[in-house]
Amino acid sequence: MQPTMSPTELDEIYTAMCYRMTALGEHNTSLYLARVALLALSRHTGFTDAARLLDEVSQSFEEASNMPDPAS
């Protein structure tokens, strides 16, 4: 298994993605992210792990929607 990225490396990748999405324009952002996700999943260790990752991401959205509004 490949080593994970350091927090600094993750920040650099996040920043690079933000710059690229800005350059592509808002209308292409969803497509860009979908392509990045599919390429990342295709390089993942296998179907089961990729499916588990999708479940974790979906669950994080569900948890976020159940959080109280900080403005309240």
mmJSON file of the N, C-alpha and C atoms, coordinates in Angstrom:
{"data_MODEL":{"atom_site":{
"group_PDB":["ATOM","ATOM","ATOM","ATOM","ATOM","ATOM","ATOM","ATOM","ATOM","ATOM","ATOM","ATOM","ATOM","ATOM","ATOM","ATOM","ATOM","ATOM","ATOM","ATOM","ATOM","ATOM","ATOM","ATOM","ATOM","ATOM","ATOM","ATOM","ATOM","ATOM","ATOM","ATOM","ATOM","ATOM","ATOM","ATOM","ATOM","ATOM","ATOM","ATOM","ATOM","ATOM","ATOM","ATOM","ATOM","ATOM","ATOM","ATOM","ATOM","ATOM","ATOM","ATOM","ATOM","ATOM","ATOM","ATOM","ATOM","ATOM","ATOM","ATOM","ATOM","ATOM","ATOM","ATOM","ATOM","ATOM","ATOM","ATOM","ATOM","ATOM","ATOM","ATOM","ATOM","ATOM","ATOM","ATOM","ATOM","ATOM","ATOM","ATOM","ATOM","ATOM","ATOM","ATOM","ATOM","ATOM","ATOM","ATOM","ATOM","ATOM","ATOM","ATOM","ATOM","ATOM","ATOM","ATOM","ATOM","ATOM","ATOM","ATOM","ATOM","ATOM","ATOM","ATOM","ATOM","ATOM","ATOM","ATOM","ATOM","ATOM","ATOM","ATOM","ATOM","ATOM","ATOM","ATOM","ATOM","ATOM","ATOM","ATOM","ATOM","ATOM","ATOM","ATOM","ATOM","ATOM","ATOM","ATOM","ATOM","ATOM","ATOM","ATOM","ATOM","ATOM","ATOM","ATOM","ATOM","ATOM","ATOM","ATOM","ATOM","ATOM","ATOM","ATOM","ATOM","ATOM","ATOM","ATOM","ATOM","ATOM","ATOM","ATOM","ATOM","ATOM","ATOM","ATOM","ATOM","ATOM","ATOM","ATOM","ATOM","ATOM","ATOM","ATOM","ATOM","ATOM","ATOM","ATOM","ATOM","ATOM","ATOM","ATOM","ATOM","ATOM","ATOM","ATOM","ATOM","ATOM","ATOM","ATOM","ATOM","ATOM","ATOM","ATOM","ATOM","ATOM","ATOM","ATOM","ATOM","ATOM","ATOM","ATOM","ATOM","ATOM","ATOM","ATOM","ATOM","ATOM","ATOM","ATOM","ATOM","ATOM","ATOM","ATOM","ATOM","ATOM","ATOM","ATOM","ATOM","ATOM","ATOM","ATOM","ATOM","ATOM","ATOM","ATOM"],
"id":[1,2,3,4,5,6,7,8,9,10,11,12,13,14,15,16,17,18,19,20,21,22,23,24,25,26,27,28,29,30,31,32,33,34,35,36,37,38,39,40,41,42,43,44,45,46,47,48,49,50,51,52,53,54,55,56,57,58,59,60,61,62,63,64,65,66,67,68,69,70,71,72,73,74,75,76,77,78,79,80,81,82,83,84,85,86,87,88,89,90,91,92,93,94,95,96,97,98,99,100,101,102,103,104,105,106,107,108,109,110,111,112,113,114,115,116,117,118,119,120,121,122,123,124,125,126,127,128,129,130,131,132,133,134,135,136,137,138,139,140,141,142,143,144,145,146,147,148,149,150,151,152,153,154,155,156,157,158,159,160,161,162,163,164,165,166,167,168,169,170,171,172,173,174,175,176,177,178,179,180,181,182,183,184,185,186,187,188,189,190,191,192,193,194,195,196,197,198,199,200,201,202,203,204,205,206,207,208,209,210,211,212,213,214,215,216],
"type_symbol":["N","C","C","N","C","C","N","C","C","N","C","C","N","C","C","N","C","C","N","C","C","N","C","C","N","C","C","N","C","C","N","C","C","N","C","C","N","C","C","N","C","C","N","C","C","N","C","C","N","C","C","N","C","C","N","C","C","N","C","C","N","C","C","N","C","C","N","C","C","N","C","C","N","C","C","N","C","C","N","C","C","N","C","C","N","C","C","N","C","C","N","C","C","N","C","C","N","C","C","N","C","C","N","C","C","N","C","C","N","C","C","N","C","C","N","C","C","N","C","C","N","C","C","N","C","C","N","C","C","N","C","C","N","C","C","N","C","C","N","C","C","N","C","C","N","C","C","N","C","C","N","C","C","N","C","C","N","C","C","N","C","C","N","C","C","N","C","C","N","C","C","N","C","C","N","C","C","N","C","C","N","C","C","N","C","C","N","C","C","N","C","C","N","C","C","N","C","C","N","C","C","N","C","C","N","C","C","N","C","C","N","C","C","N","C","C"],
"label_atom_id":["N","CA","C","N","CA","C","N","CA","C","N","CA","C","N","CA","C","N","CA","C","N","CA","C","N","CA","C","N","CA","C","N","CA","C","N","CA","C","N","CA","C","N","CA","C","N","CA","C","N","CA","C","N","CA","C","N","CA","C","N","CA","C","N","CA","C","N","CA","C","N","CA","C","N","CA","C","N","CA","C","N","CA","C","N","CA","C","N","CA","C","N","CA","C","N","CA","C","N","CA","C","N","CA","C","N","CA","C","N","CA","C","N","CA","C","N","CA","C","N","CA","C","N","CA","C","N","CA","C","N","CA","C","N","CA","C","N","CA","C","N","CA","C","N","CA","C","N","CA","C","N","CA","C","N","CA","C","N","CA","C","N","CA","C","N","CA","C","N","CA","C","N","CA","C","N","CA","C","N","CA","C","N","CA","C","N","CA","C","N","CA","C","N","CA","C","N","CA","C","N","CA","C","N","CA","C","N","CA","C","N","CA","C","N","CA","C","N","CA","C","N","CA","C","N","CA","C","N","CA","C","N","CA","C","N","CA","C","N","CA","C","N","CA","C","N","CA","C","N","CA","C"],
"label_alt_id":[null,null,null,null,null,null,null,null,null,null,null,null,null,null,null,null,null,null,null,null,null,null,null,null,null,null,null,null,null,null,null,null,null,null,null,null,null,null,null,null,null,null,null,null,null,null,null,null,null,null,null,null,null,null,null,null,null,null,null,null,null,null,null,null,null,null,null,null,null,null,null,null,null,null,null,null,null,null,null,null,null,null,null,null,null,null,null,null,null,null,null,null,null,null,null,null,null,null,null,null,null,null,null,null,null,null,null,null,null,null,null,null,null,null,null,null,null,null,null,null,null,null,null,null,null,null,null,null,null,null,null,null,null,null,null,null,null,null,null,null,null,null,null,null,null,null,null,null,null,null,null,null,null,null,null,null,null,null,null,null,null,null,null,null,null,null,null,null,null,null,null,null,null,null,null,null,null,null,null,null,null,null,null,null,null,null,null,null,null,null,null,null,null,null,null,null,null,null,null,null,null,null,null,null,null,null,null,null,null,null,null,null,null,null,null,null],
"label_comp_id":["MET","MET","MET","GLN","GLN","GLN","PRO","PRO","PRO","THR","THR","THR","MET","MET","MET","SER","SER","SER","PRO","PRO","PRO","THR","THR","THR","GLU","GLU","GLU","LEU","LEU","LEU","ASP","ASP","ASP","GLU","GLU","GLU","ILE","ILE","ILE","TYR","TYR","TYR","THR","THR","THR","ALA","ALA","ALA","MET","MET","MET","CYS","CYS","CYS","TYR","TYR","TYR","ARG","ARG","ARG","MET","MET","MET","THR","THR","THR","ALA","ALA","ALA","LEU","LEU","LEU","GLY","GLY","GLY","GLU","GLU","GLU","HIS","HIS","HIS","ASN","ASN","ASN","THR","THR","THR","SER","SER","SER","LEU","LEU","LEU","TYR","TYR","TYR","LEU","LEU","LEU","ALA","ALA","ALA","ARG","ARG","ARG","VAL","VAL","VAL","ALA","ALA","ALA","LEU","LEU","LEU","LEU","LEU","LEU","ALA","ALA","ALA","LEU","LEU","LEU","SER","SER","SER","ARG","ARG","ARG","HIS","HIS","HIS","THR","THR","THR","GLY","GLY","GLY","PHE","PHE","PHE","THR","THR","THR","ASP","ASP","ASP","ALA","ALA","ALA","ALA","ALA","ALA","ARG","ARG","ARG","LEU","LEU","LEU","LEU","LEU","LEU","ASP","ASP","ASP","GLU","GLU","GLU","VAL","VAL","VAL","SER","SER","SER","GLN","GLN","GLN","SER","SER","SER","PHE","PHE","PHE","GLU","GLU","GLU","GLU","GLU","GLU","ALA","ALA","ALA","SER","SER","SER","ASN","ASN","ASN","MET","MET","MET","PRO","PRO","PRO","ASP","ASP","ASP","PRO","PRO","PRO","ALA","ALA","ALA","SER","SER","SER"],
"label_asym_id":["A","A","A","A","A","A","A","A","A","A","A","A","A","A","A","A","A","A","A","A","A","A","A","A","A","A","A","A","A","A","A","A","A","A","A","A","A","A","A","A","A","A","A","A","A","A","A","A","A","A","A","A","A","A","A","A","A","A","A","A","A","A","A","A","A","A","A","A","A","A","A","A","A","A","A","A","A","A","A","A","A","A","A","A","A","A","A","A","A","A","A","A","A","A","A","A","A","A","A","A","A","A","A","A","A","A","A","A","A","A","A","A","A","A","A","A","A","A","A","A","A","A","A","A","A","A","A","A","A","A","A","A","A","A","A","A","A","A","A","A","A","A","A","A","A","A","A","A","A","A","A","A","A","A","A","A","A","A","A","A","A","A","A","A","A","A","A","A","A","A","A","A","A","A","A","A","A","A","A","A","A","A","A","A","A","A","A","A","A","A","A","A","A","A","A","A","A","A","A","A","A","A","A","A","A","A","A","A","A","A","A","A","A","A","A","A"],
"label_entity_id":["1","1","1","1","1","1","1","1","1","1","1","1","1","1","1","1","1","1","1","1","1","1","1","1","1","1","1","1","1","1","1","1","1","1","1","1","1","1","1","1","1","1","1","1","1","1","1","1","1","1","1","1","1","1","1","1","1","1","1","1","1","1","1","1","1","1","1","1","1","1","1","1","1","1","1","1","1","1","1","1","1","1","1","1","1","1","1","1","1","1","1","1","1","1","1","1","1","1","1","1","1","1","1","1","1","1","1","1","1","1","1","1","1","1","1","1","1","1","1","1","1","1","1","1","1","1","1","1","1","1","1","1","1","1","1","1","1","1","1","1","1","1","1","1","1","1","1","1","1","1","1","1","1","1","1","1","1","1","1","1","1","1","1","1","1","1","1","1","1","1","1","1","1","1","1","1","1","1","1","1","1","1","1","1","1","1","1","1","1","1","1","1","1","1","1","1","1","1","1","1","1","1","1","1","1","1","1","1","1","1","1","1","1","1","1","1"],
"label_seq_id":[1,1,1,2,2,2,3,3,3,4,4,4,5,5,5,6,6,6,7,7,7,8,8,8,9,9,9,10,10,10,11,11,11,12,12,12,13,13,13,14,14,14,15,15,15,16,16,16,17,17,17,18,18,18,19,19,19,20,20,20,21,21,21,22,22,22,23,23,23,24,24,24,25,25,25,26,26,26,27,27,27,28,28,28,29,29,29,30,30,30,31,31,31,32,32,32,33,33,33,34,34,34,35,35,35,36,36,36,37,37,37,38,38,38,39,39,39,40,40,40,41,41,41,42,42,42,43,43,43,44,44,44,45,45,45,46,46,46,47,47,47,48,48,48,49,49,49,50,50,50,51,51,51,52,52,52,53,53,53,54,54,54,55,55,55,56,56,56,57,57,57,58,58,58,59,59,59,60,60,60,61,61,61,62,62,62,63,63,63,64,64,64,65,65,65,66,66,66,67,67,67,68,68,68,69,69,69,70,70,70,71,71,71,72,72,72],
"pdbx_PDB_ins_code":[null,null,null,null,null,null,null,null,null,null,null,null,null,null,null,null,null,null,null,null,null,null,null,null,null,null,null,null,null,null,null,null,null,null,null,null,null,null,null,null,null,null,null,null,null,null,null,null,null,null,null,null,null,null,null,null,null,null,null,null,null,null,null,null,null,null,null,null,null,null,null,null,null,null,null,null,null,null,null,null,null,null,null,null,null,null,null,null,null,null,null,null,null,null,null,null,null,null,null,null,null,null,null,null,null,null,null,null,null,null,null,null,null,null,null,null,null,null,null,null,null,null,null,null,null,null,null,null,null,null,null,null,null,null,null,null,null,null,null,null,null,null,null,null,null,null,null,null,null,null,null,null,null,null,null,null,null,null,null,null,null,null,null,null,null,null,null,null,null,null,null,null,null,null,null,null,null,null,null,null,null,null,null,null,null,null,null,null,null,null,null,null,null,null,null,null,null,null,null,null,null,null,null,null,null,null,null,null,null,null,null,null,null,null,null,null],
"Cartn_x":[0.849,0.0,0.893,0.49,1.264,1.087,2.135,2.001,0.999,0.386,-0.567,0.175,-0.538,0.067,0.121,1.113,1.227,0.173,-0.125,-1.068,-0.643,0.645,1.135,0.879,1.125,0.88,-0.607,-1.454,-2.901,-3.33,-2.778,-3.096,-2.652,-1.473,-0.984,-1.873,-2.318,-3.21,-4.55,-5.085,-6.358,-6.25,-5.161,-4.96,-4.854,-4.116,-3.984,-5.342,-6.155,-7.494,-8.337,-8.262,-9.039,-8.645,-7.343,-6.881,-7.363,-7.298,-7.724,-9.219,-9.997,-11.449,-11.803,-11.098,-11.326,-11.028,-9.923,-9.551,-10.567,-11.14,-12.126,-13.478,-13.762,-15.044,-16.038,-16.968,-17.951,-18.766,-19.057,-19.883,-19.184,-17.865,-17.13,-16.679,-16.947,-16.452,-16.969,-18.252,-18.816,-18.218,-18.059,-17.477,-16.02,-15.274,-13.872,-13.781,-14.594,-14.562,-14.992,-15.979,-16.421,-15.299,-14.586,-13.48,-12.352,-12.028,-10.993,-11.417,-12.676,-13.171,-13.104,-13.538,-13.514,-12.091,-11.184,-9.783,-9.199,-9.513,-9.019,-9.587,-10.878,-11.495,-10.923,-10.621,-10.083,-8.689,-7.999,-6.665,-6.716,-7.911,-8.088,-7.815,-7.747,-7.343,-8.361,-9.579,-10.547,-11.968,-12.88,-14.292,-14.835,-14.545,-15.089,-14.632,-13.341,-12.83,-13.414,-13.545,-14.115,-15.572,-16.331,-17.732,-17.836,-16.939,-16.916,-16.623,-15.708,-15.38,-16.596,-17.328,-18.542,-19.551,-19.688,-20.603,-20.16,-18.852,-18.338,-18.594,-18.398,-18.638,-20.117,-20.992,-22.433,-22.835,-22.276,-22.586,-22.126,-20.992,-20.513,-21.462,-22.109,-23.094,-24.337,-24.75,-25.91,-25.64,-24.446,-24.087,-24.046,-23.525,-23.443,-24.83,-25.759,-27.106,-27.864,-27.419,-28.058,-27.44,-26.381,-25.723,-26.55,-26.558,-27.304,-26.665,-27.495,-27.029,-26.282,-24.982,-24.221,-24.772,-25.551,-26.129,-27.32,-27.818,-29.0,-28.627],
"Cartn_y":[-1.185,0.0,1.247,2.245,3.474,4.288,5.024,5.869,6.991,7.431,8.532,9.853,10.873,12.196,12.873,13.714,14.501,15.607,16.219,17.339,18.461,18.708,19.749,19.363,18.1,17.634,17.691,17.287,17.369,18.808,19.738,21.148,21.632,21.198,21.597,21.057,19.81,19.218,19.936,20.207,20.933,22.296,23.006,24.327,24.223,23.228,23.035,22.747,21.915,21.626,22.89,23.703,24.948,25.87,26.014,26.861,26.324,25.008,24.412,24.563,24.368,24.531,25.977,26.912,28.328,28.623,28.082,28.305,27.688,26.54,25.877,26.57,27.271,27.947,27.11,27.809,27.145,26.093,26.344,25.407,24.065,23.984,22.733,22.085,22.723,22.233,20.835,20.596,19.278,18.183,18.465,17.48,17.197,18.242,18.079,17.185,17.482,16.692,15.251,15.051,13.693,12.906,13.54,12.856,12.531,13.472,13.211,12.027,12.024,10.943,9.595,9.542,8.271,7.776,8.682,8.271,7.78,8.466,8.041,6.674,6.478,5.19,4.071,4.368,3.324,2.889,3.746,3.414,2.842,2.748,2.228,0.73,0.125,-1.271,-2.276,-1.897,-2.842,-2.352,-3.128,-2.758,-2.587,-3.528,-3.479,-2.229,-1.915,-0.712,0.551,0.571,1.74,1.927,0.831,0.912,1.397,0.931,1.37,2.871,3.338,4.76,5.589,5.142,5.852,5.915,4.81,4.795,5.793,5.846,6.778,8.225,8.531,9.899,10.241,9.334,9.576,9.771,8.949,9.043,10.381,10.893,12.176,13.307,13.204,14.211,14.102,12.87,12.667,13.223,12.976,13.476,14.998,15.578,17.04,17.664,16.998,17.562,17.461,16.584,16.437,17.335,18.055,18.937,20.2,20.738,21.981,23.134,24.069,25.246,26.15,26.46,27.299,28.72,29.157,30.505,30.572,29.407,29.378,29.653],
"Cartn_z":[0.0,0.0,0.0,-0.748,-0.826,0.45,0.835,2.026,1.792,2.87,2.76,2.649,2.218,2.098,3.461,3.612,4.838,4.806,5.94,5.939,4.986,4.894,3.982,2.531,2.197,0.829,0.491,1.435,1.211,0.964,1.729,1.547,0.174,-0.271,-1.588,-2.702,-2.57,-3.574,-3.57,-2.389,-2.277,-2.953,-2.688,-3.282,-4.798,-5.281,-6.73,-7.367,-6.703,-7.224,-7.276,-6.242,-6.211,-7.355,-7.583,-8.687,-10.034,-10.211,-11.483,-11.69,-10.626,-10.76,-11.056,-10.447,-10.725,-12.186,-12.697,-14.092,-15.052,-14.673,-15.528,-15.501,-14.443,-14.306,-13.527,-12.895,-12.035,-12.784,-14.056,-14.824,-15.06,-14.906,-15.1,-13.793,-12.666,-11.381,-11.054,-11.206,-10.873,-11.744,-13.03,-13.941,-13.572,-13.25,-12.841,-11.605,-10.594,-9.361,-9.608,-10.474,-10.796,-11.468,-12.371,-13.049,-12.078,-11.203,-10.193,-9.322,-8.904,-8.047,-8.756,-10.013,-10.743,-10.958,-11.29,-11.454,-10.135,-9.045,-7.735,-7.36,-7.596,-7.277,-8.139,-9.398,-10.278,-9.839,-9.101,-8.598,-7.186,-6.629,-5.277,-5.277,-4.124,-4.012,-4.523,-4.724,-5.247,-5.083,-5.654,-5.655,-4.248,-3.357,-1.998,-1.266,-1.355,-0.697,-1.315,-2.644,-3.314,-2.907,-2.826,-2.411,-0.967,-0.112,1.288,1.366,0.54,0.505,0.103,-0.911,-1.325,-0.185,0.552,1.698,2.773,3.036,4.046,3.647,2.375,1.907,2.034,1.609,1.726,3.177,4.046,5.474,6.048,5.59,6.104,5.727,4.568,4.182,5.057,5.354,6.218,7.61,8.134,9.46,9.471,8.407,8.323,8.257,7.579,7.473,8.786,9.691,11.001,12.064,11.708,12.672,12.862,14.08,14.304,13.538,13.124,12.398,13.367,13.088,14.025,14.131,13.161,13.204,14.153,14.555,15.437,16.867],
"occupancy":[1.0,1.0,1.0,1.0,1.0,1.0,1.0,1.0,1.0,1.0,1.0,1.0,1.0,1.0,1.0,1.0,1.0,1.0,1.0,1.0,1.0,1.0,1.0,1.0,1.0,1.0,1.0,1.0,1.0,1.0,1.0,1.0,1.0,1.0,1.0,1.0,1.0,1.0,1.0,1.0,1.0,1.0,1.0,1.0,1.0,1.0,1.0,1.0,1.0,1.0,1.0,1.0,1.0,1.0,1.0,1.0,1.0,1.0,1.0,1.0,1.0,1.0,1.0,1.0,1.0,1.0,1.0,1.0,1.0,1.0,1.0,1.0,1.0,1.0,1.0,1.0,1.0,1.0,1.0,1.0,1.0,1.0,1.0,1.0,1.0,1.0,1.0,1.0,1.0,1.0,1.0,1.0,1.0,1.0,1.0,1.0,1.0,1.0,1.0,1.0,1.0,1.0,1.0,1.0,1.0,1.0,1.0,1.0,1.0,1.0,1.0,1.0,1.0,1.0,1.0,1.0,1.0,1.0,1.0,1.0,1.0,1.0,1.0,1.0,1.0,1.0,1.0,1.0,1.0,1.0,1.0,1.0,1.0,1.0,1.0,1.0,1.0,1.0,1.0,1.0,1.0,1.0,1.0,1.0,1.0,1.0,1.0,1.0,1.0,1.0,1.0,1.0,1.0,1.0,1.0,1.0,1.0,1.0,1.0,1.0,1.0,1.0,1.0,1.0,1.0,1.0,1.0,1.0,1.0,1.0,1.0,1.0,1.0,1.0,1.0,1.0,1.0,1.0,1.0,1.0,1.0,1.0,1.0,1.0,1.0,1.0,1.0,1.0,1.0,1.0,1.0,1.0,1.0,1.0,1.0,1.0,1.0,1.0,1.0,1.0,1.0,1.0,1.0,1.0,1.0,1.0,1.0,1.0,1.0,1.0,1.0,1.0,1.0,1.0,1.0,1.0],
"B_iso_or_equiv":[0.0,0.0,0.0,0.0,0.0,0.0,0.0,0.0,0.0,0.0,0.0,0.0,0.0,0.0,0.0,0.0,0.0,0.0,0.0,0.0,0.0,0.0,0.0,0.0,0.0,0.0,0.0,0.0,0.0,0.0,0.0,0.0,0.0,0.0,0.0,0.0,0.0,0.0,0.0,0.0,0.0,0.0,0.0,0.0,0.0,0.0,0.0,0.0,0.0,0.0,0.0,0.0,0.0,0.0,0.0,0.0,0.0,0.0,0.0,0.0,0.0,0.0,0.0,0.0,0.0,0.0,0.0,0.0,0.0,0.0,0.0,0.0,0.0,0.0,0.0,0.0,0.0,0.0,0.0,0.0,0.0,0.0,0.0,0.0,0.0,0.0,0.0,0.0,0.0,0.0,0.0,0.0,0.0,0.0,0.0,0.0,0.0,0.0,0.0,0.0,0.0,0.0,0.0,0.0,0.0,0.0,0.0,0.0,0.0,0.0,0.0,0.0,0.0,0.0,0.0,0.0,0.0,0.0,0.0,0.0,0.0,0.0,0.0,0.0,0.0,0.0,0.0,0.0,0.0,0.0,0.0,0.0,0.0,0.0,0.0,0.0,0.0,0.0,0.0,0.0,0.0,0.0,0.0,0.0,0.0,0.0,0.0,0.0,0.0,0.0,0.0,0.0,0.0,0.0,0.0,0.0,0.0,0.0,0.0,0.0,0.0,0.0,0.0,0.0,0.0,0.0,0.0,0.0,0.0,0.0,0.0,0.0,0.0,0.0,0.0,0.0,0.0,0.0,0.0,0.0,0.0,0.0,0.0,0.0,0.0,0.0,0.0,0.0,0.0,0.0,0.0,0.0,0.0,0.0,0.0,0.0,0.0,0.0,0.0,0.0,0.0,0.0,0.0,0.0,0.0,0.0,0.0,0.0,0.0,0.0,0.0,0.0,0.0,0.0,0.0,0.0],
"pdbx_formal_charge":[null,null,null,null,null,null,null,null,null,null,null,null,null,null,null,null,null,null,null,null,null,null,null,null,null,null,null,null,null,null,null,null,null,null,null,null,null,null,null,null,null,null,null,null,null,null,null,null,null,null,null,null,null,null,null,null,null,null,null,null,null,null,null,null,null,null,null,null,null,null,null,null,null,null,null,null,null,null,null,null,null,null,null,null,null,null,null,null,null,null,null,null,null,null,null,null,null,null,null,null,null,null,null,null,null,null,null,null,null,null,null,null,null,null,null,null,null,null,null,null,null,null,null,null,null,null,null,null,null,null,null,null,null,null,null,null,null,null,null,null,null,null,null,null,null,null,null,null,null,null,null,null,null,null,null,null,null,null,null,null,null,null,null,null,null,null,null,null,null,null,null,null,null,null,null,null,null,null,null,null,null,null,null,null,null,null,null,null,null,null,null,null,null,null,null,null,null,null,null,null,null,null,null,null,null,null,null,null,null,null,null,null,null,null,null,null],
"auth_seq_id":[1,1,1,2,2,2,3,3,3,4,4,4,5,5,5,6,6,6,7,7,7,8,8,8,9,9,9,10,10,10,11,11,11,12,12,12,13,13,13,14,14,14,15,15,15,16,16,16,17,17,17,18,18,18,19,19,19,20,20,20,21,21,21,22,22,22,23,23,23,24,24,24,25,25,25,26,26,26,27,27,27,28,28,28,29,29,29,30,30,30,31,31,31,32,32,32,33,33,33,34,34,34,35,35,35,36,36,36,37,37,37,38,38,38,39,39,39,40,40,40,41,41,41,42,42,42,43,43,43,44,44,44,45,45,45,46,46,46,47,47,47,48,48,48,49,49,49,50,50,50,51,51,51,52,52,52,53,53,53,54,54,54,55,55,55,56,56,56,57,57,57,58,58,58,59,59,59,60,60,60,61,61,61,62,62,62,63,63,63,64,64,64,65,65,65,66,66,66,67,67,67,68,68,68,69,69,69,70,70,70,71,71,71,72,72,72],
"auth_comp_id":["MET","MET","MET","GLN","GLN","GLN","PRO","PRO","PRO","THR","THR","THR","MET","MET","MET","SER","SER","SER","PRO","PRO","PRO","THR","THR","THR","GLU","GLU","GLU","LEU","LEU","LEU","ASP","ASP","ASP","GLU","GLU","GLU","ILE","ILE","ILE","TYR","TYR","TYR","THR","THR","THR","ALA","ALA","ALA","MET","MET","MET","CYS","CYS","CYS","TYR","TYR","TYR","ARG","ARG","ARG","MET","MET","MET","THR","THR","THR","ALA","ALA","ALA","LEU","LEU","LEU","GLY","GLY","GLY","GLU","GLU","GLU","HIS","HIS","HIS","ASN","ASN","ASN","THR","THR","THR","SER","SER","SER","LEU","LEU","LEU","TYR","TYR","TYR","LEU","LEU","LEU","ALA","ALA","ALA","ARG","ARG","ARG","VAL","VAL","VAL","ALA","ALA","ALA","LEU","LEU","LEU","LEU","LEU","LEU","ALA","ALA","ALA","LEU","LEU","LEU","SER","SER","SER","ARG","ARG","ARG","HIS","HIS","HIS","THR","THR","THR","GLY","GLY","GLY","PHE","PHE","PHE","THR","THR","THR","ASP","ASP","ASP","ALA","ALA","ALA","ALA","ALA","ALA","ARG","ARG","ARG","LEU","LEU","LEU","LEU","LEU","LEU","ASP","ASP","ASP","GLU","GLU","GLU","VAL","VAL","VAL","SER","SER","SER","GLN","GLN","GLN","SER","SER","SER","PHE","PHE","PHE","GLU","GLU","GLU","GLU","GLU","GLU","ALA","ALA","ALA","SER","SER","SER","ASN","ASN","ASN","MET","MET","MET","PRO","PRO","PRO","ASP","ASP","ASP","PRO","PRO","PRO","ALA","ALA","ALA","SER","SER","SER"],
"auth_asym_id":["A","A","A","A","A","A","A","A","A","A","A","A","A","A","A","A","A","A","A","A","A","A","A","A","A","A","A","A","A","A","A","A","A","A","A","A","A","A","A","A","A","A","A","A","A","A","A","A","A","A","A","A","A","A","A","A","A","A","A","A","A","A","A","A","A","A","A","A","A","A","A","A","A","A","A","A","A","A","A","A","A","A","A","A","A","A","A","A","A","A","A","A","A","A","A","A","A","A","A","A","A","A","A","A","A","A","A","A","A","A","A","A","A","A","A","A","A","A","A","A","A","A","A","A","A","A","A","A","A","A","A","A","A","A","A","A","A","A","A","A","A","A","A","A","A","A","A","A","A","A","A","A","A","A","A","A","A","A","A","A","A","A","A","A","A","A","A","A","A","A","A","A","A","A","A","A","A","A","A","A","A","A","A","A","A","A","A","A","A","A","A","A","A","A","A","A","A","A","A","A","A","A","A","A","A","A","A","A","A","A","A","A","A","A","A","A"],
"auth_atom_id":["N","CA","C","N","CA","C","N","CA","C","N","CA","C","N","CA","C","N","CA","C","N","CA","C","N","CA","C","N","CA","C","N","CA","C","N","CA","C","N","CA","C","N","CA","C","N","CA","C","N","CA","C","N","CA","C","N","CA","C","N","CA","C","N","CA","C","N","CA","C","N","CA","C","N","CA","C","N","CA","C","N","CA","C","N","CA","C","N","CA","C","N","CA","C","N","CA","C","N","CA","C","N","CA","C","N","CA","C","N","CA","C","N","CA","C","N","CA","C","N","CA","C","N","CA","C","N","CA","C","N","CA","C","N","CA","C","N","CA","C","N","CA","C","N","CA","C","N","CA","C","N","CA","C","N","CA","C","N","CA","C","N","CA","C","N","CA","C","N","CA","C","N","CA","C","N","CA","C","N","CA","C","N","CA","C","N","CA","C","N","CA","C","N","CA","C","N","CA","C","N","CA","C","N","CA","C","N","CA","C","N","CA","C","N","CA","C","N","CA","C","N","CA","C","N","CA","C","N","CA","C","N","CA","C","N","CA","C","N","CA","C","N","CA","C","N","CA","C","N","CA","C"],
"pdbx_PDB_model_num":[1,1,1,1,1,1,1,1,1,1,1,1,1,1,1,1,1,1,1,1,1,1,1,1,1,1,1,1,1,1,1,1,1,1,1,1,1,1,1,1,1,1,1,1,1,1,1,1,1,1,1,1,1,1,1,1,1,1,1,1,1,1,1,1,1,1,1,1,1,1,1,1,1,1,1,1,1,1,1,1,1,1,1,1,1,1,1,1,1,1,1,1,1,1,1,1,1,1,1,1,1,1,1,1,1,1,1,1,1,1,1,1,1,1,1,1,1,1,1,1,1,1,1,1,1,1,1,1,1,1,1,1,1,1,1,1,1,1,1,1,1,1,1,1,1,1,1,1,1,1,1,1,1,1,1,1,1,1,1,1,1,1,1,1,1,1,1,1,1,1,1,1,1,1,1,1,1,1,1,1,1,1,1,1,1,1,1,1,1,1,1,1,1,1,1,1,1,1,1,1,1,1,1,1,1,1,1,1,1,1,1,1,1,1,1,1]
}}}
